[in-house]
Amino acid sequence: MTTTDVPGIGRGVHVALLGLDGSGKTTVARGLVDRLAAQGHKPKFMRWHDILDQVDRGDFPYVTVRQLLVEIWRTRYGGATDAHSLRVQHGPPSYEDFKRARLDPGPVYPVDAHRSGMVASAMLEFVTEMLIHTEVVEKYLSSGRIVVRDGFAYRNAMKVLQVANEIPRDDIPDDFIARAIEFVSETCSSPFLQPDVGVFMKVAPEECYRRIVARGGVGPFEDMGFTGKAGPSSFIELQGALHEEYERAATKWGWHIVDINECSPAEALDAVAEIAIAHVGSLQRTTEP
């Protein structure tokens, strides 16, 4: 029991999904929440948007998370010289004005972005995830709720650092980025951040690309656009590297690895739900007061 657990109430269960862009994490997470609710549980589906959309919340960490998002985008485009990136860099300081100006997200293919800005952006991503976990997720868990997330603190920070490492600039040396990658990897291995149930949804980069193109196209940081590369090979290069990294991490952490490359959305949900629901029942029985 943590210091914030509610006396007399069993601790909740944290379920986290990990996968490439286009692997279907959000669809499966929403479906899992529906199935848990149908079984009488009270699951909470949580994304960054749940925090950001609560613009009426002025307490910690809501204002902080909103402001961090502004700086995540501003730093990510730091040093880029194209007009769209400059608008992001010089955008208003407040989250509400930044969104109103439609500066989030920025361009897919900025010109001359700096490694320094991207490394800073990755660290801010990680800090934001830590705050959400500590101040929001943990409170739901301490009150006995099941929290389902379609991501994990490791995912976005690692993705940005992978791209930063390929930027053809020398403002930050390779060994520094390697240390940043090691820091994120090791910190995410902490039991404090690890979910009760972790699932890596294994889908080939080529299949993810097909899905993303079908739903509207590649977005910022879904390919190697920040390095000057474009097209399918740019997407597959980044997502292929992440596929290897995510599977390595999932194996290290003892997560479930589910190959859903040839599954329909319904079949993917079935595969993940079978694992998650079984573990939720088992974990809740062991934590009953």
N, C-alpha and C positions, 0 to 999 in steps of 0.2 A: 504493500500500500504506500502511495506517495503521501507527502505532507498535505496534499489538497484533496485526497480521497474523502468521499462523504462517508462518515461512520454508518455502519449498518447496511451499506449498499455495495454489492460486488462490483469490482472494477470492470469497465467495459472492454471492448476488443477493438484493436486498431488493425484494419486491413488496408494494405497498400499495393497498388499495381504499378509495374514498371514495364516500359516497352518503347519501341521506336515511335516517331511521328507517323501517324496513319495506321498504327497497329490495332486500334479499336478500344483503347483503354477507357475512354469516357463512356462509350456505349455500354461496355461490359460493367463498369462501375455503377452506372444508373440502373441497369438491369438487376445487378446483385442487390442493390438497395431495395428494389421492388420485391424481390423474392424473400429477402429477410423480413420485410414488413408484412408480407403475406403469411409468414410463419409466426407472427405475433411479436417480433422484435421491434425496437425503435431505432433504426439505423439513421445515421446522419451522413449524407453525401457532402463532402467538403472539397472545394476548389478555391484557388486564389480569388476567383470572382465572388465567392460568397463573402469574403472579407471586404473586397474593394467596393462591392455594391451597397454595403451598409454605410452610405455616406452620412447618415444621421448619427453614427457612432463617433463620439469625440473622445472616448476613453482609450487607454492603452490596451492593445497595440494597434488599434484600427487606423488612427491618424498616421502613426509611424509607418505602417505597412503601405498605406496609400502614397506617402511621400517617398518611400523607398522605391516603389515602382517607377515613379518619375525619374529618379536618379539611375535606376537600372537601365532604362532606355537612353537617358542622356549620355551616360558614360559609354554605353555600348557603341554609340555612334561618334564617340570622341575622336577628333582629329580628321574625320571624313570631310571631304571638300565639295561634294555634290550638294545642290541646293536643298534637296529634301532632308539630307542628314543635318545640314546647317540649321534648318528650321527646328529639328529635334534638339540640337545642342543649345540653341538660343530660346527654347520654349519657355513658357511661364513656369514659375516655381511651384505653384499649387497644383495638386492633382486634378481638381475640378476644372481649372483653366486649361491644363495640359490635355485632358480628355476632350474638352469642348473644342480645342483647336485641332483635334483628330491627329495628334502626333504619336499616338500609340495604336498600332505598331509603326515602326519606321520603315524605310525602304528595304527591299530584299537584297539589292545589290548596291551598297554604298561604295564610294570611291575613296580609297586611301584611309580606311579606318585604322586606328592605332591598336597595337596589342595592349597597351596600358589601359585603355578604356574598356576593352573587353575583359581583361582580367579583373578590373575593378567591378565590372558589371556581374561577373560570375560570383565574386565574393559577396556582393550585395544580394544576389539571388539566394545564396546559401544562408546569409544572415536572416533574410526575410522568412525563409522556410523554418529556420530555428525558432523565430519568434512565433510563427503561426502554430508550430508544434507545441511550444511551451505554454503559450498564453491562451490558445483556443482549443486545439485538439486535446490536450491533457485535461482541460476542464470537462469536456464531454466524457472522456474516459473515466475520470474520477467520479462522475455521477452515474456511471453504469451504462453509458450509451455505446453503441457500436459505431465507429467512425470508418467510413469507406472513402479512400482517396484514390484518385486516378493518376497519382504521381508520388514521387518521393524526393526528399531534399537533394539527393545525389544526382538526379536526372538532368535538370537544366544547367546546374553549375558545371557539371562534367561536359555537357554538350558545348557550352560557350568556351570552356578552356580548350577543348579539342580543336575548335575553329581558331582560337587565338594562336595556338601553336603552329598553325599553317600560314599565318599572315606573313608576307614577305617583308618584314621590317625587323629592325634590331633594337627597338626602344626598350624591350624587355627580353632578356636572354632566355634560351630554351630551358636551361636548368632551373630558372625561377618558376616558369610555368609548370615544369615537372614537379616541383615542390608543392605548388598550389594544388595540383591534381592529387598528389599524395595526401595532402592535408584534408581535402574534401572526402577522399576515399576512406581514410582512417577515421575521421570524425563521424562519418555516416555509419561506421561499423559499431559505434557506441550503442550499448543496449538502450540508452535513453532515447535515441532517435529511431531505433529499429522497430518495425511494426510487430504485432503479435502474429500476423499472417501476411507474408510477402509472396507475391506471385509475379514472375517475369513472363510476360506474354510474348512468346517467341514467334516473330513473323519476319520473313525475309525482306530486306530492303527493297527489292524489286517489286514485291507485292504491295508494300507500303506506298511506294511511289505511284503505282497504278491507282490505289485508293485515293491518295491525296489529289492527283490530277483530276480524278472523277468528281471530287467534291469542290473543286475550284482552283487548285493550283498551289504551288509551293510558297510558303510564307517565310518571313525572316528567321534565320537560324534553323531552317529545316534542311538546308544544303550548305555548300561551301561558298555561298554568294559573297560573303565578306572577304574572301581571298581572291575574288575576281573570276571565279569559275561559275559556270552556269550549265543548265541542262540536266538530263537524267544522270549522267555520270557524276555530276557534282553532288546530287542528292545521295546517290548510292555510295559515294566515297565517305561522306560523313556518317550516314546511317549504318554503313557496314562496319566502320570503326566502333561506333557506339554499340552495335549489336554484339560485337566481341567483348567490349568492356562491360556491358550490362550483364551478359551471361557469366562472365568471370566473377563479377561482384555478387550476383545472385547465388552462384555456387558457393562462394566463400561464406556468405551469410546464412546458408542453409535454406534459402527460399525455394519455393516450388517453381519449377521451370515447365511451362506448358506450351507445347508446339501446336500453334493454331494456324499455321501458315495456309492450310487448305480448308480451314473451317469456315462455315457461314457464320454471320453474327450470332445466330441462335445457338449454334454448336459451340462457339467460343464462350458464350455466356454459360452454357451447360458445364463446360470443362472447368471454368474458374469457379463457378458457384458450387460445384460438387466439393471442391477442396475447401473453399472458404466457409461454407455453411457447416461442414463437419467440424472444422476447427473452432468455429464460433461456439457451437454447442459444447464441445469439450472444454474450451477455456472458460466459458461461463460457469460450468459445473464446478470447476476447480477453484473459482474465485467467489463462490457464493458465501455470504456471511454466516 
